[in-house]
Amino acid sequence: MEKGLWLFVAQDIIFRTLIELHQLKGEEGDKWLSDFEAELIRDTKDLVPQGLGMEDEIAGYESMIGYIQYLFGGVRRKIAKKPEGQ
């Protein structure tokens, strides 16, 4: 349970940080967010440990990419719902 709570808190911190950075970028915020997401997805190749079987490696990549897309999708939904100027 403790690890689940830590993950929830870390995820909320990531959401809030990405939203604030998006706002700081102003008109370039949407482009920056998309570019950053794409960069993280490209970099997943460096995160999967060496020596895994092909199936485990593919599952690892798919899991990481899915989580990145989940996080950024959530950030975009929160940004879309946020009133202008907040």
Secondary structure, 3 states (H helix, E strand, C coil): CHHHHHHHHHHHHHHHHHHHHHHHCHHHHHHHHHHHHHHHHHHHHHCCCCCCCHHHHHHHHHHHHHHHHHHHHHHHHHHHHCCCCC
